[in-house]
Amino acid sequence: MKNDRLAQTFFDEIQDADEAAFYQAAHSFLNLWDYEYGHVTGMPNEMHQYIGQLAYDSELVEE
């Protein structure tokens, strides 16, 4: 699945990343996810623990 590949790329990018690199990777992931899916519904649960607040702040969470 395409979303599995996006998630794996994100995890690869954040491995051993400092805080700035983590936020860059998280925003990049959110931008790609938004482009592909338009919202965070269906995002793998493990992603929410890493970038859930960023998704909410970016208004990608449907309330």
Sine and cosine of phi, psi and omega as CSV:
sin_phi,cos_phi,sin_psi,cos_psi,sin_omega,cos_omega
0.00,0.00,0.56,-0.83,-0.02,-1.00
-0.89,0.47,-0.63,0.78,-0.03,-1.00
-0.93,0.37,-0.49,0.87,0.09,-1.00
-0.91,0.42,-0.63,0.78,0.02,-1.00
-0.92,0.38,-0.65,0.76,0.06,-1.00
-0.88,0.48,-0.71,0.70,0.00,-1.00
-0.90,0.44,-0.69,0.72,0.00,-1.00
-0.89,0.45,-0.64,0.77,0.06,-1.00
-0.88,0.48,-0.67,0.74,0.04,-1.00
-0.88,0.48,-0.75,0.66,-0.01,-1.00
-0.87,0.48,-0.61,0.80,0.06,-1.00
-0.90,0.44,-0.65,0.76,-0.03,-1.00
-0.94,0.34,-0.54,0.84,-0.07,-1.00
-1.00,0.02,-0.18,0.98,0.02,-1.00
-0.89,0.46,0.85,-0.53,-0.01,-1.00
0.90,0.44,0.35,0.94,0.00,-1.00
-0.99,0.13,0.55,-0.84,0.14,-0.99
-0.99,0.16,0.01,-1.00,-0.10,-0.99
-0.88,0.48,-0.68,0.73,0.00,-1.00
-0.90,0.44,-0.68,0.73,0.01,-1.00
-0.92,0.40,-0.58,0.81,0.04,-1.00
-0.88,0.47,-0.76,0.65,-0.02,-1.00
-0.90,0.43,-0.58,0.81,0.06,-1.00
-0.90,0.44,-0.71,0.70,0.02,-1.00
-0.91,0.42,-0.64,0.77,0.00,-1.00
-0.90,0.43,-0.71,0.70,0.02,-1.00
-0.91,0.41,-0.62,0.78,0.06,-1.00
-0.88,0.47,-0.71,0.70,0.04,-1.00
-0.86,0.50,-0.73,0.69,-0.01,-1.00
-0.89,0.46,-0.64,0.77,0.04,-1.00
-0.89,0.45,-0.70,0.72,0.03,-1.00
-0.91,0.42,-0.67,0.74,0.00,-1.00
-0.90,0.44,-0.70,0.72,0.02,-1.00
-0.88,0.47,-0.66,0.75,0.02,-1.00
-0.88,0.47,-0.69,0.72,-0.05,-1.00
-0.97,0.22,-0.65,0.76,-0.19,-0.98
-0.85,-0.53,-0.37,0.93,0.07,-1.00
0.99,0.15,-0.13,0.99,-0.01,-1.00
-0.25,-0.97,0.15,-0.99,-0.04,-1.00
-1.00,-0.05,0.02,1.00,0.08,-1.00
-0.88,0.48,0.78,-0.63,-0.02,-1.00
1.00,-0.03,-0.06,1.00,0.06,-1.00
-0.92,0.40,0.68,-0.74,0.02,-1.00
-0.82,0.58,0.64,-0.76,-0.06,-1.00
-0.84,0.55,-0.60,0.80,-0.02,-1.00
-0.90,0.44,-0.39,0.92,0.05,-1.00
-0.95,0.32,-0.56,0.83,-0.03,-1.00
-0.87,0.49,-0.58,0.82,0.00,-1.00
-0.93,0.37,-0.41,0.91,0.01,-1.00
-1.00,-0.02,-0.68,0.74,-0.16,-0.99
-0.74,-0.67,0.32,0.95,-0.01,-1.00
-0.84,0.55,-0.70,0.71,-0.01,-1.00
-0.93,0.38,-0.62,0.78,0.05,-1.00
-0.89,0.46,-0.63,0.77,0.04,-1.00
-0.89,0.45,-0.66,0.75,0.02,-1.00
-0.91,0.42,-0.73,0.69,0.01,-1.00
-0.89,0.46,-0.52,0.86,0.01,-1.00
-0.99,0.12,0.05,1.00,0.03,-1.00
0.88,0.47,0.57,0.82,0.08,-1.00
-1.00,-0.09,-0.11,0.99,0.00,-1.00
-1.00,0.00,0.82,-0.57,0.06,-1.00
-1.00,0.06,0.82,-0.58,-0.04,-1.00
-1.00,-0.06,0.00,0.00,0.00,0.00
